[in-house]
């Protein structure tokens, strides 16, 4: 599922290993904001597809990758609270 998402964005191709495996970096929030829900379904995200698209939209509205980077300046509790405010993000039990 994650591998298919990463490979969907060919500009994120990192290289091929000695066994022929292709490797990609994780998409940026800008990349994710271009993803249609139907495409996320096709990539195997299933019931998570709408959440992924909603999350990408939320991140875009908050400032994308720069917003995520800004969370590093917060203490753990503040960063956790900010992340838990995003669609589909929460504490594990």
C-alpha positions as CSV (number, residue, x, y, z in Angstrom):
1,X,0.0,0.0,0.0
2,X,2.7,2.5,1.0
3,X,5.0,1.2,-1.7
4,X,2.3,1.6,-4.3
5,X,1.7,5.2,-3.1
6,X,5.4,6.1,-3.3
7,X,5.8,4.5,-6.8
8,X,2.7,6.4,-8.1
9,X,4.9,9.6,-8.1
10,X,7.7,8.8,-10.6
11,X,9.6,12.0,-9.7
12,X,10.3,10.4,-6.3
13,X,12.3,7.6,-7.8
14,X,15.5,7.1,-5.8
15,X,17.1,4.2,-7.7
16,X,17.3,0.5,-8.2
17,X,19.1,-1.9,-5.9
18,X,21.4,-4.7,-7.0
19,X,18.4,-7.1,-6.9
20,X,16.3,-4.9,-9.3
21,X,14.1,-3.5,-6.6
22,X,13.0,0.1,-7.3
23,X,13.0,2.5,-4.4
24,X,11.0,5.8,-4.0
25,X,10.9,8.4,-1.3
26,X,7.6,9.1,0.5
27,X,5.5,11.7,-1.4
28,X,5.5,15.3,-0.2
29,X,2.4,16.9,1.1
30,X,2.2,18.7,-2.3
31,X,2.3,15.4,-4.1
32,X,-0.4,13.9,-1.9
33,X,-2.6,16.9,-2.4
34,X,-2.9,15.9,-6.1
35,X,-4.1,12.4,-5.3
36,X,-7.7,11.7,-6.2
37,X,-9.6,9.4,-3.8
38,X,-10.3,7.0,-6.6
39,X,-6.5,6.7,-7.2
40,X,-5.9,6.0,-3.6
41,X,-8.5,3.2,-3.8
42,X,-6.7,1.8,-6.9
43,X,-3.4,1.9,-5.0
44,X,-4.9,-0.4,-2.3
45,X,-5.7,2.1,0.4
46,X,-9.3,0.8,0.7
47,X,-11.4,2.4,3.4
48,X,-8.3,4.6,4.3
49,X,-8.5,6.4,0.9
50,X,-10.9,9.1,1.9
51,X,-8.9,9.7,5.1
52,X,-5.6,10.0,3.1
53,X,-7.2,12.5,0.7
54,X,-8.7,14.5,3.7
55,X,-5.3,14.5,5.5
56,X,-3.5,15.8,2.4
57,X,-6.1,18.6,2.1
58,X,-5.7,19.5,5.8
59,X,-1.9,19.5,5.5
60,X,-2.1,21.8,2.4
61,X,-4.3,24.2,4.3
62,X,-1.9,24.3,7.2
63,X,1.2,24.9,5.1
64,X,2.2,21.4,4.0
65,X,5.8,20.2,4.6
66,X,6.8,23.4,6.3
67,X,3.9,22.9,8.8
68,X,5.2,19.4,9.5
69,X,8.7,20.7,9.9
70,X,7.5,23.3,12.4
71,X,6.3,20.6,14.7
72,X,9.9,19.7,15.5
73,X,10.1,22.9,17.5
74,X,7.3,21.8,19.8
75,X,7.7,19.7,22.9
76,X,6.4,16.1,22.6
77,X,3.0,16.9,24.0
78,X,2.5,19.8,21.7
79,X,3.6,17.9,18.6
80,X,1.4,15.0,19.6
81,X,-1.6,17.2,20.0
82,X,-1.0,18.9,16.7
83,X,-0.7,15.6,14.9
84,X,-3.7,14.1,16.6
85,X,-5.7,17.0,15.2
86,X,-5.2,15.7,11.7
87,X,-7.6,13.3,10.0
88,X,-6.8,9.7,10.7
89,X,-4.1,10.4,13.3
90,X,-4.5,9.3,16.8
91,X,-2.9,7.5,19.7
92,X,-2.7,3.7,19.6
93,X,-4.2,1.8,22.5
